[in-house]
Each structure stands twice: as C-alpha cells, then as structure tokens.
Amino acid sequence: MEKFGKSQPVKRVEDVRFLTGHGRYVDDITPEGALFAYVFRSPVAHADILSLGLEAARGSEGVHLVLDAAALEDAGVDISMAAMTVKNRDGSDGAAPMRPIMAKDRVRFVGEPIAMVIADTLDQARDAAELIEFDYKERPAHVELSVGGEELHPEAPNNLAFDWAKGDEEACDAAFASAAHHVRFNVVDNRIIVSSMEPRGCFAEWDGKRLHLAVNGQGVWGQKKNLARALALKSEAVRVTNPDVGGAFGMKAMNYPEYAVVAQAARATGRAVRWMSDRSEAFQSDNSGRDLVSLCELAFDEIHRITAYRVTTTCNLGAYNSQFAQPIQTELFSKVLMGTYDVQTAFMSVKGIYTNTTQVDAYRGAGRPEAIYALERTMDHAARVLGVDPWALRRKNFIKPEQFPYVSATGETYDVGDFHHVLDRSDQEADVVGFAKRKAESESRGMLRGIGLCYYIESILGDPSEGAKVSFNDDGTVSIFVGTQSNGQGHETVYAQFLSDQTGIPAKMIHVIQGDSDLIENGGGTGGSRSVTVQTNATLSTVEKMIAAFTPFVAEKLAVEEDTLGFDDTVFRTEASNQTPNLLDAVEWARAAGRDDLLVHESRATLPARSYPNGSHVAEIEIDPDTGVVRLERYSVVDDFGNLINPMLAEGQVHGGVAQGVGQALTEQVVYDQQGQLLSASFMDYAMPRADDLPMIGFATEAVPSTANAMGMKGCGEAGTVGAMAAVANAVQDALWAKGVHQADMPFTPHRVWKMLNESNHADT
C-alpha cells in the first residue's frame, strides 16, 4: 500500500522501534564519559536552613563539583523560577513568591532540592551526598487545604495565594433565591502522582561556546528560553533537544530545577553531565495533579431546568507556584464550567492555598477534568435528590443543535455539537436497557451493582499557531519538521500519514523531525490536546504553498497553461496533456533543473478558533459489600471528535486516558502526614491501576465536524480522562445510594468503600 487512505486506522510505525528496544531515550543517548548528577533533597517539609556543610562532599572521591544556591549565584546563575499567576477578584495580582532552583534560607517541602553533587559515578555522587551536613530549625508544616496555618511565604499571608472569581455573582445569587429547587454537593478531587513510564531526566553538554540540553520534555522552546535566562546566555548559544519520551501527561511540560543546575554543572566542569530521577525521587519532586475541593450548587426551576450554577473551590498549589498551576484551576477550569448545559447564569470562585507539599500543576486535561468532574458529579447527585433519571436530567438541559454556535456562560464559543444524538448512541452501546437484569444477577450473589454516566466537553488549549517545513532530501526521502513533541501518542505515524494523504508521497518515505531547537525555530510543543489539530493545520498550509510553488514549474514542463493544471492530492492533472506526474516526479525535474528553491517549503498557520471535543462515558461497576472491593465490569465511550485523522490512534488515546481516570477513581491517592512527609512515596504504597482493573473499553464515534479548522477534527488526547473520573464515581455512588451512602468520594479503594458502607449501617441503627 503506497499511500495511506484518508482517516484510516494505520498502525503506529514507531512501535516497532519501541517494542524491540531500539527507542532513543535520554539515558540511551547520553555521551560516553558523562559525569553523574545526584540531588540532595530536603528530608523535612518546612525548616529554616541554619547551615549547609558541603566541604566533606566536595572532597569526596570522584566528586568534581557540588552546587547549592550560593554557588549558583556566585557563578552568575539566576536561581529564580518563573511561574504564571492570576488576578485576584479585586484586580490585584495573585502572590508570586520567588521559587529558587535550589533552596535558599528555607526549605518548604520534602524533596525540595538543596544541592547537586557531580561525580564520576552515580554511587560516588550518592556517597558524597551522604556527607552533606544539613543543619536546620524545623517549622510546623502546613498540609491542610485551608487558609491559615504556619505561613510559607510573607507574600501570601495566611497561605492564600490568590482569591479569584468569574461570572455574575449578583445574578447568580438572585437566581438561587428564586429557584424552585437548590442542590448542594461537595466534590473532592484527590491528589495524584503522574508516574510516567520514564522518569524525568536530562544531560547537558558545553563546548565552550554553546550549551546543549537533552531533556525528556514536551517541547524544546520553553526550556531554551529558561536556560538562556538562568545562565545569562544569548538565545543562539542554547540548543535544546527532546529525544524519545516515555510518557509526560502535562507533568513534563514544566521547567524544573534540575535542568538549569545540570546545565551549569556542564558549563563549570567542561564535561557532559547526566541526571536521571529514580522513582521515589520522582514521587517527591515531580508536580502532582488535581488536589482540590469544590462546593457545587445547582438551582432548578419547577420542571428541573437548571437556572444557575455556583462553584466555590479551594485548590492546593503545593509549596510554590508551579508553571501553570494558578491558571489551571481558574481560567482553564472555567472554560468548560457549564459543560454541555444551556445555562447562562454561573459564578465561580477559587482560593489557591500554599502547603508544605510538592507543587501541583497540569495533569492530563489540566482544569477541564476537574471542571467536568465537579459538574457531572453534581448533576448525578441532583438527579437522585430530585428523584429524576440522571440521563433525562441531562437531556432536558443540553444545549440544542440549533443553538450552535453557542456562547457559554464563561465566554467560550462552542462551534458545533449534537449532544442528544451522542447520548442516544451511548445508551445503545452501554446496553442501558439490560442493566436491570445485570443488577439483579449481581444482587443474587450478594453484590451491589451501579451504572454511572458522564457527559463531558473540553476545549483544546495551547498556542493556536504552528509551523511545518517539508524538505525533499537528496536520497529521495522527505522530511517534515514539526513544532510539537511526541510523548508516545503516535505523532510519527499521524504526521506522515497526513502529509501522504495530502501529497501522494508514500508514507514510508517521510521522516518526521521534531524536538530540536536548532532545526525548528519555534513551536508550541505538546499539551492541551493541540498537537494533531494545530500541526496538521500547519502541514495543510505548507502543502498548499508547496503546490502553488510547483504548479507553474510543472505547467512549463508539460507545456500547458498554468491555469489548466490542478493537483488532486496525488498527481498533477490537466486536460491539455495525458501526463500525470506526481509530486516526486516534479521534485526530480526541479532537482535536475537546479531549482533548489522548490526543494524546501514551509508555512505557519493559526487556527481561527478552538475545537470542543465531547462525548459520553458509561461505567458499570460491581461492589463486594463484605470487602469493599470495586470491580469495573463494563465501560463504553461514544465520542464526538469530528473527523478522525487516524481512528486507531484516537481510540488508543481514549483507552489510555480512561485508564488514567479509572486509576484516580479506584486506586491512586497521594498521602502526606501532618509533618508533610510523603507516605505514598513508592509503588509499594501508591497503587497504579493494573491490567485486571480494566475491562475491554468500548469505543464509538458520532462525528459532528468542527468548523474551527479545515480538517473538521477535534482534539482527543485528554478526552478519555476528562470523562472517566465522573463516570466511575457516579457508578459507585449509584451502587451505594440505596445503602444510605450519599457522599462517596474518590478513590474508591476497598477500605474506603467498606468504611462508607459500615458507617452508613451504623448510622441506620
């Protein structure tokens, strides 16, 4: 098969490399003879640094360098880390305390980097770190998700980082005052650790003039900017590369302290320096996800139409502002605040809290899963309180197809959608009619059975602009240079497939080039479900420019008028000639004619608007009331992703996203004690979902093509997680409701569910 068919489920070409052990990850490509870095981290959550004795470590065998905050500043390194903030509701700026690359004067979470040891071997670096004399005066730790407690930063009295709001509070209050029904529900969104298959790592090289950092991130351009600033280098003196990356999920999009310190170590020693996190180190230092509590309130009229929605959220930022943490639980949450429901009166307020824990930032979905989880749990709770069917309540309040384009209560313009149709298909795929029989069979065995629905919508995020360059190589292959970065999603397949679809170039001849700031001037990286949408949009623009450039040249070769010549995604055609050269034929003619200007084409394109993927998740669970064990028995998804570029990759993304949502719902939970010590610091204590925790996942699509891009597609990378959490939680709540458990919060571990049931039974007696 020389050419991929459009929207075909083409297998991932990169998987052969990955599954046969030929992936090229950071640790695989580290230069021979590189020195090893090891980070000495704070063993306590909150303390003043009285002294830091580094002399013994510096004199230890094999040690070349030990860097702390003072040594970095002496070398001219800017040790402050940048982060985004939001405005308070009164218009003032949210708190922006300085976060140092290495702790200075005080430590504020267990795992905060204090010093980095550079040695010939990793064992020597570890041994030297044991010799560091860290003298400190411990302070009380603030780990509660509440205002007050021991103050972390003078810039944030009472540990309040920001107090943000959006919407019309007066109108919302008035709507609640006149509502026929008012439902309140407290929604706990538990903290999780990202746990990507490959931990974070990097290596750095310095040749005396230029710095090269290879890091397993989600894009190279932000790191390039951060390194140039921190090390006071000109932009052209910094090169950043991303090799193969073993999972990221938002966590690896951020800047972290280790990268700049490794870079400075390479510059100071003149040697390549490598650093790779181990798993427990990652649990302590990688940004966590979620960790917020929302009081959600819905107002209804007499016939159960929603008249207002009010959300009051408290979110955990950890010890410092991470890169995107403040906007995630405010602006990004608000983008889908009202979900798929036709409600114009809404108000959201958020307080961000500093605690002596690791930072919280983006995790698959970044704000959208949090918003949909809060809304869809509350919708389900409202249906039970009002005594109506949860599916019917959603249908009654859906935005109707004829209302699109629809401007939401928070100002988002949903371009298209048919939520009723998708939900009807979901009803069939989940066999809702047969649920009563399955429930009766479970009850005959003493089991509880529940079914849960979540109807989600998300907005794709990130830079709407992206570039693409296509180069025809001397060996007959073609290279496409892209501004995104694969972390395992299958970009090499889908980008080659799309270029092949648009040009007729055999996909096997196309090389996808990514993750090198020397080869690609700028790009938006990966995140926010943007990659395929923005990159194919840029590719389409480049192809149009390419065909426009080749058309007069080919017309001249065929001796026909230019305006009679067309290109049909495969060959050039004209009624004036029976010749139908393909693009590669035209390239060879151009090469022979010395037309090098026709061998490279590039363009940059900007999406006019976002797309809004949406869909229905239905989970069916069974609970053993004697043990509290929850088993996910059935799971089905019906998504509207618009036109699919590669259905197989889209389904794979949904499966992975569902697994992560199910993990948070059933097994994963970060636990700190009152002293800020992480109690879930390894896979012995932190329960990742396993293969037997998941059933086969049904997947179907009902496409309503987006009008926000020429492909009519909608991003899909985060959708599985956005829908999964509430679907599973609502299924558990459904099973427990008749037993008197009316507030069931994730994670639904056996002990927690058993405790809920027993406490409910005691309450009944």
C-alpha positions, -999 to 999 in steps of 0.1 A, spaced: 0 0 0 18 31 -13 -5 56 2 -25 58 34 -62 62 28 -78 92 45 -90 86 80 -76 50 80 -66 31 112 -29 29 102 -7 11 127 19 31 146 52 29 127 73 40 158 61 10 178 85 -14 160 113 7 174 99 10 208 89 -26 212 122 -40 200 143 -20 224 155 5 198 140 36 214 163 65 219 156 79 253 177 103 273 196 76 292 202 58 259 220 87 242 240 102 270 275 110 258 301 84 268 321 95 299 294 119 311 296 128 348 267 118 371 245 142 390 227 134 422 204 157 441 205 162 478 169 169 488 152 182 519 142 155 544 118 178 561 87 197 549 94 231 565 125 244 581 150 273 582 184 264 569 209 272 596 240 259 578 249 237 549 282 219 552 295 209 517 332 206 523 333 169 530 311 162 500 333 184 478 364 165 489 349 130 485 363 105 460 353 111 424 335 144 431 340 172 406 315 198 418 288 204 444 263 232 436 239 249 460 221 282 458 251 302 469 274 285 444 250 291 416 246 327 424 283 331 427 285 317 391 260 343 379 231 320 376 196 335 381 182 310 406 146 322 404 120 302 386 92 318 365 56 309 370 22 323 358 -2 340 382 -38 352 381 -56 383 392 -75 383 425 -112 392 423 -103 427 435 -80 432 405 -47 428 424 -21 403 414 -20 368 430 10 360 451 43 354 433 69 343 459 103 335 445 109 298 439 146 291 439 162 265 418 180 253 449 166 260 484 178 293 499 174 301 536 144 278 540 130 245 527 93 242 521 86 206 510 101 172 514 122 166 483 130 203 476 165 203 460 192 217 483 224 208 465 236 188 434 267 166 436 285 159 403 308 129 403 324 102 381 298 76 391 264 77 405 274 57 435 302 83 442 277 111 439 253 94 463 280 86 488 292 123 487 256 135 493 256 114 525 284 136 538 265 169 534 259 185 568 224 199 567 216 218 599 181 232 602 155 245 625 122 228 618 90 248 615 54 234 617 42 221 584 10 234 568 -6 205 549 -43 212 553 -62 225 523 -73 256 541 -64 292 547 -42 298 578 -15 277 595 22 282 596 30 308 569 51 296 540 57 330 522 55 366 535 40 375 501 10 352 509 -5 360 544 -24 330 558 -10 310 529 -36 324 505 -20 326 470 -50 341 452 -87 347 456 -101 346 420 -137 348 407 -155 347 374 -191 353 365 -220 375 377 -223 368 414 -253 390 419 -273 374 391 -263 340 404 -274 348 439 -307 362 426 -313 330 406 -307 308 436 -331 330 457 -359 324 433 -352 288 424 -378 261 429 -350 236 438 -315 241 452 -290 212 453 -256 214 470 -228 188 467 -192 188 480 -168 173 454 -134 161 464 -108 157 436 -80 137 451 -43 144 446 -24 120 423 12 114 411 18 114 374 40 83 373 51 84 337 68 52 325 101 71 320 110 94 350 123 128 343 159 131 332 184 151 311 220 156 301 239 187 292 270 195 271 291 226 269 317 231 241 330 264 254 306 284 233 273 267 231 251 247 256 231 216 246 205 202 269 187 170 260 156 166 282 126 143 281 101 171 279 70 182 259 88 208 238 122 225 235 114 262 231 103 269 267 134 252 281 156 271 257 142 304 269 145 293 306 181 282 302 192 313 283 177 335 311 190 315 340 225 311 327 227 346 311 234 332 276 223 345 243 194 325 228 216 314 199 241 299 224 215 274 237 203 242 219 176 220 235 166 186 222 138 162 231 146 126 222 121 98 226 99 104 256 83 77 277 51 95 288 46 130 300 9 139 305 15 176 312 39 169 341 70 171 317 59 204 301 72 223 331 105 238 339 122 220 368 152 230 389 175 201 379 178 212 342 194 245 348 217 231 375 228 202 352 235 228 325 256 249 348 275 218 360 284 210 324 295 246 318 316 246 350 333 213 345 336 213 307 322 178 308 289 163 298 267 158 329 237 134 332 209 132 357 180 107 359 154 106 386 146 74 404 110 65 411 108 76 448 127 108 439 101 114 412 73 109 436 88 136 459 98 162 432 75 158 401 45 181 400 14 163 413 -21 166 398 -56 177 409 -60 182 447 -90 205 451 -123 206 468 -154 223 453 -187 231 468 -211 229 438 -246 243 438 -273 239 411 -305 259 410 -335 244 391 -370 257 381 -402 237 386 -395 214 357 -359 207 366 -342 230 341 -310 245 355 -313 282 362 -279 288 378 -246 271 388 -223 282 416 -189 267 423 -167 275 453 -133 259 450 -102 256 472 -71 242 454 -37 231 466 -7 247 449 19 230 470 48 250 483 53 273 454 36 284 422 45 259 395 45 270 359 8 269 351 -8 259 384 -27 292 391 -44 294 356 -53 257 356 -78 257 385 -92 292 375 -92 301 338 -89 266 324 -114 252 348 -138 280 338 -136 272 300 -159 243 304 -175 254 337 -211 248 325 -203 218 304 -229 209 278 -258 226 295 -277 256 284 -272 279 314 -261 315 312 -261 323 350 -230 309 366 -204 321 392 -171 305 401 -147 315 429 -114 299 437 -89 302 465 -54 289 460 -36 276 490 2 271 497 10 239 516 43 222 525 39 197 498 52 192 462 38 216 436 6 208 418 3 215 381 -10 202 348 -21 165 346 -39 151 316 -66 176 309 -54 205 332 -85 221 346 -110 205 322 -112 171 340 -116 190 373 -144 211 360 -163 182 344 -158 160 374 -173 187 397 -203 194 373 -211 158 364 -209 145 400 -233 173 410 -256 166 381 -259 130 392 -264 140 428 -291 164 418 -309 138 398 -310 115 429 -321 143 452 -348 154 428 -360 119 421 -354 120 384 -335 99 359 -299 112 356 -299 107 318 -332 125 314 -320 154 336 -290 159 313 -311 156 281 -335 182 294 -307 207 300 -285 200 269 -276 228 245 -297 220 214 -281 215 180 -299 245 166 -283 268 192 -248 265 178 -226 284 176 -232 288 213 -215 312 236 -212 297 271 -217 315 304 -179 320 306 -175 333 271 -164 302 252 -179 298 217 -188 261 211 -189 259 173 -209 227 168 -224 198 187 -252 173 189 -252 160 225 -286 144 223 -275 122 194 -243 112 210 -261 103 242 -287 82 223 -258 62 207 -242 58 242 -275 44 255 -273 16 229 -236 9 233 -238 6 270 -269 -15 268 -287 5 295 -319 -14 289 -301 -46 301 -287 -31 332 -316 -41 354 -311 -77 346 -274 -75 353 -281 -57 386 -305 -84 396 -279 -111 388 -253 -93 410 -278 -90 438 -284 -127 437 -248 -132 445 -249 -106 473 -232 -79 453 -240 -43 446 -241 -30 411 -241 5 398 -241 24 365 -227 58 360 -228 84 332 -206 114 325 -212 137 296 -181 158 291 -169 186 269 -134 201 267 -117 228 249 -83 222 232 -57 246 245 -22 258 238 -8 281 211 -32 281 182 -3 288 158 22 262 145 47 258 117 56 230 94 85 226 70 88 200 42 122 192 27 129 169 -2 162 151 5 190 140 -18 183 103 -10 147 106 -23 132 107 12 111 136 25 114 153 59 87 171 77 98 194 106 71 199 132 67 222 162 51 197 186 67 168 205 56 132 207 55 116 242 41 84 230 9 95 211 20 83 177 29 116 160 54 100 137 26 79 122 -1 105 120 20 133 107 35 111 79 0 98 72 -15 132 68 13 145 46 10 114 25 -28 119 22 -23 154 10 5 149 -14 6 113 -26 42 108 -12 45 73 2 44 75 39 73 51 42 95 78 26 85 105 51 107 113 82 91 133 110 117 156 126 108 170 160 123 182 193 154 202 182 156 239 187 184 242 161 163 226 134 129 240 143 130 277 151 98 277 173 68 257 182 41 252 207 51 217 220 26 191 232 -2 198 256 -39 207 257 -49 182 231 -34 206 205 -8 186 187 -25 169 157 -50 197 152 -25 225 150 2 205 133 -19 192 105 -34 227 100 2 239 96 10 209 73 -20 217 52 -9 253 48 26 242 38 12 217 12 -9 245 -3 22 267 -5 42 239 -20 16 230 -47 13 267 -55 51 269 -60 53 237 -81 23 244 -103 39 270 -127 71 249 -129 51 217 -138 30 236 -162 61 248 -180 75 212 -182 42 199 -196 39 229 -220 4 237 -208 -12 268 -194 -8 272 -156 -45 278 -150 -54 245 -166 -33 225 -142 -46 211 -109 -34 188 -82 -57 162 -67 -37 151 -36 -19 125 -57 -9 138 -92 -9 170 -113 -37 168 -140 -47 188 -170 -70 182 -199 -43 196 -221 -19 166 -215 -21 129 -209 8 131 -185 0 129 -148 33 135 -128 32 130 -91 49 153 -67 81 133 -65 83 134 -103 81 171 -101 108 172 -74 132 152 -97 125 176 -125 132 205 -102 164 189 -89 176 183 -125 168 219 -134 187 233 -104 156 247 -88 167 242 -52 141 268 -42 114 241 -49 130 215 -26 121 232 7 87 246 17 75 260 50 45 278 63 30 289 96 -8 287 103 -31 298 130 -63 282 140 -92 307 139 -108 291 170 -107 262 193 -125 229 188 -146 213 215 -145 175 217 -173 160 237 -188 127 245 -205 102 268 -188 78 291 -207 50 308 -192 29 335 -207 -2 352 -192 -15 385 -198 -42 410 -191 -39 447 -185 -67 472 -201 -52 504 -181 -76 526 -147 -64 514 -154 -31 497 -137 -42 465 -150 -23 435 -147 -40 401 -152 -21 369 -172 -46 348 -182 -27 317 -171 6 301 -182 23 269 -174 56 253 -191 74 225 -171 105 214 -176 133 190 -141 140 178 -152 154 145 -134 139 115 -107 114 126 -73 116 110 -64 81 123 -92 63 142 -68 37 157 -46 64 173 -77 83 185 -91 51 202 -57 44 217 -56 79 232 -91 73 247 -81 40 262 -50 55 278 -70 85 291 -97 62 305 -71 41 323 -57 73 340 -92 84 350 -100 50 364 -67 49 383 -76 82 400 -111 69 408 -103 35 421 -67 32 433 -45 63 433 -41 86 463 -12 108 474 -10 108 512 11 132 534 12 130 572 8 161 594 46 167 593 45 169 555 62 135 550 50 117 518 36 83 529 29 71 493 64 75 480 68 42 461 47 17 442 45 -3 474 22 25 488 9 42 457 -15 20 437 -13 24 400 -41 7 380 -33 -27 367 -44 -46 336 -70 -65 357 -85 -33 369 -99 -25 335 -124 -43 312 -124 -40 275 -133 -5 266 -160 0 240 -153 29 217 -175 45 191 -177 79 174 -205 102 162 -188 129 143 -200 165 141 -171 181 121 -156 212 137 -158 244 119 -127 257 137 -102 240 114 -100 229 78 -98 192 88 -131 193 107 -113 175 136 -114 179 174 -85 171 197 -87 138 215 -56 134 237 -72 143 271 -108 133 264 -106 99 280 -95 112 314 -120 141 313 -149 117 311 -137 87 330 -135 101 366 -171 111 369 -184 80 351 -168 57 375 -175 78 406 -212 81 396 -214 43 391 -200 37 426 -224 63 440 -253 46 422 -244 13 438 -241 28 473 -270 52 473 -296 26 484 -273 16 512 -275 51 526 -241 63 513 -249 97 497 -214 112 497 -189 89 480 -155 104 472 -126 91 452 -105 70 454 -128 40 459 -103 17 475 -116 -14 493 -110 0 527 -127 34 519 -158 17 504 -160 -8 532 -158 20 557 -185 40 539 -209 11 540 -202 3 576 -205 39 588 -238 41 569 -250 8 585 -241 22 619 -260 54 612 -291 34 603 -290 16 636 
